Amino acid sequence: MHHTVVERELELKLILSPERSIPVPARLRYRSDDPFAVHVAFHVNSEHPVDWTFARELLVEGVFRPCGHGDVRVWPTKVEGRGVVLMALSSPDGDALLEAPAAQVSAWLERTLRVVPPGTEADQLGIDDGLAELLAPTPADDLWLCDPWPSDESADGE
């Protein structure tokens, strides 16, 4: 089975306050064998990147309108005339507000949508093929149809 990975390095901004932000290198990653999810790795002054995984649909929608609730919320806005996408992430370790350039995120998302068009994600997983294979009758099934052990219940209705 052939899998496609769509990656993009970009610089996000971690918003610390309305006046302060710090640059955070990040890698957006999409894999056709995990078609519903997007993976974002943030390299925040450490050897170990912080990884977040959430629904691709959330990011696709978040480029156009506010969406998400709970741990991941995404919405578009303008900063000094530039289109950006804001991502609010919440975890037990803390909360982060990140700003990403909308044009770069959109271009990357478009590449993922070309690889796996919306609505075809389940096909990528081969779930239908797998189920068909599981449910296909095999010669051994015939053996189960003739029960070698008479059941405890007698047909006489005793």
C-alpha positions as CSV (number, residue, x, y, z in Angstrom):
1,M,0.0,0.0,0.0
2,H,1.4,3.4,-1.0
3,H,1.3,6.2,1.5
4,T,1.8,9.9,0.9
5,V,3.2,12.3,3.4
6,V,2.6,16.1,2.9
7,E,4.9,18.2,5.1
8,R,5.6,21.8,5.5
9,E,7.9,23.7,7.8
10,L,6.8,27.1,8.8
11,E,7.3,29.6,11.5
12,L,4.4,30.2,13.9
13,K,4.2,32.8,16.6
14,L,3.4,31.9,20.1
15,I,1.4,34.8,21.5
16,L,2.4,35.6,25.0
17,S,0.4,38.8,25.4
18,P,-1.2,41.3,23.0
19,E,2.3,43.0,22.7
20,R,4.6,40.0,22.8
21,S,5.1,36.9,20.7
22,I,8.0,34.6,20.1
23,P,8.7,32.7,16.9
24,V,8.1,28.9,17.0
25,P,9.4,26.7,14.2
26,A,6.7,24.1,13.4
27,R,6.2,21.3,11.0
28,L,2.8,20.5,9.6
29,R,2.4,16.9,8.7
30,Y,-0.3,14.9,6.9
31,R,-0.2,11.2,6.1
32,S,-2.6,9.5,3.7
33,D,-2.6,6.4,6.0
34,D,-4.0,8.5,8.8
35,P,-6.4,10.5,6.6
36,F,-8.6,12.2,9.2
37,A,-5.7,13.8,11.2
38,V,-3.2,16.5,10.9
39,H,0.0,16.5,13.0
40,V,1.8,19.7,14.1
41,A,5.2,19.5,15.8
42,F,6.3,22.6,17.6
43,H,10.0,23.0,18.3
44,V,10.0,25.1,21.5
45,N,13.6,25.6,22.7
46,S,13.9,21.9,23.3
47,E,15.3,18.6,21.9
48,H,11.8,17.2,22.0
49,P,9.2,18.8,19.8
50,V,5.7,19.1,21.2
51,D,3.3,17.2,19.0
52,W,-0.4,17.9,18.6
53,T,-2.8,15.9,16.5
54,F,-6.3,17.0,15.6
55,A,-8.9,16.6,12.8
56,R,-7.9,17.9,9.4
57,E,-11.5,19.1,9.0
58,L,-11.0,21.4,12.0
59,L,-8.1,23.1,10.3
60,V,-9.8,23.2,6.9
61,E,-12.8,24.9,8.4
62,G,-10.8,27.1,10.8
63,V,-9.1,28.8,7.9
64,F,-12.6,30.2,7.0
65,R,-14.5,30.5,10.2
66,P,-14.1,29.9,13.9
67,C,-14.5,26.2,14.8
68,G,-13.5,23.7,17.4
69,H,-14.1,23.6,21.1
70,G,-12.3,22.1,24.1
71,D,-8.6,21.4,23.5
72,V,-8.3,22.8,20.0
73,R,-9.9,25.9,18.6
74,V,-9.1,27.5,15.3
75,W,-10.2,30.8,13.7
76,P,-9.1,33.2,11.0
77,T,-8.3,36.8,11.6
78,K,-6.2,39.7,10.3
79,V,-3.1,41.1,11.9
80,E,-1.7,44.3,10.4
81,G,-3.6,43.5,7.2
82,R,-2.2,39.9,6.9
83,G,-4.5,36.9,7.0
84,V,-3.6,34.6,9.9
85,V,-5.0,31.5,11.5
86,L,-5.1,31.4,15.2
87,M,-4.9,28.1,17.1
88,A,-5.8,27.9,20.7
89,L,-4.5,24.7,22.3
90,S,-5.2,23.6,25.8
91,S,-3.6,20.7,27.6
92,P,-3.0,19.7,31.3
93,D,0.5,21.2,30.8
94,G,-0.9,24.6,29.9
95,D,-2.5,26.7,27.1
96,A,-1.0,28.2,24.0
97,L,-2.2,30.6,21.5
98,L,-0.4,30.3,18.1
99,E,-0.6,32.4,15.0
100,A,0.1,30.9,11.6
101,P,0.3,32.6,8.2
102,A,-3.1,31.8,6.6
103,A,-1.7,31.6,3.0
104,Q,1.0,29.0,4.0
105,V,-1.5,26.9,6.0
106,S,-4.1,27.1,3.2
107,A,-1.5,26.1,0.5
108,W,-0.4,23.1,2.6
109,L,-4.0,22.1,3.3
110,E,-4.8,22.2,-0.4
111,R,-1.9,19.8,-1.0
112,T,-3.4,17.4,1.6
113,L,-6.9,17.7,0.0
114,R,-5.4,16.8,-3.4
115,V,-3.8,13.7,-1.9
116,V,-7.0,12.7,-0.1
117,P,-10.1,14.6,-1.2
118,P,-12.6,15.4,1.5
119,G,-15.1,12.6,1.9
120,T,-12.7,9.9,0.7
121,E,-10.7,9.5,3.9
122,A,-12.4,6.2,4.8
123,D,-11.4,4.7,1.4
124,Q,-7.7,5.4,2.4
125,L,-8.0,3.3,5.4
126,G,-9.2,0.4,3.3
127,I,-11.9,-0.2,5.9
128,D,-14.4,-1.3,3.3
129,D,-11.9,-3.7,1.8
130,G,-10.9,-5.0,5.2
131,L,-14.6,-5.6,6.2
132,A,-15.4,-7.3,2.9
133,E,-12.5,-9.6,3.4
134,L,-13.5,-10.4,7.0
135,L,-17.1,-11.0,6.0
136,A,-16.4,-13.0,2.9
137,P,-17.6,-16.6,3.2
138,T,-14.7,-19.1,3.2
139,P,-14.9,-22.8,2.6
140,A,-14.5,-23.4,6.4
141,D,-17.8,-21.6,7.0
142,D,-19.6,-24.6,5.5
143,L,-18.3,-26.7,8.4
144,W,-20.0,-24.4,10.9
145,L,-23.3,-24.7,9.1
146,C,-23.6,-28.4,9.9
147,D,-23.4,-28.5,13.7
148,P,-21.5,-31.6,14.8
149,W,-22.8,-31.1,18.4
150,P,-26.5,-31.5,19.0
151,S,-27.7,-28.6,21.1
152,D,-28.9,-29.0,24.7
153,E,-32.3,-27.8,23.7
154,S,-34.3,-30.6,22.3
155,A,-36.6,-30.0,19.4
156,D,-39.5,-31.6,21.2
157,G,-40.0,-28.6,23.4
158,E,-39.5,-30.6,26.6
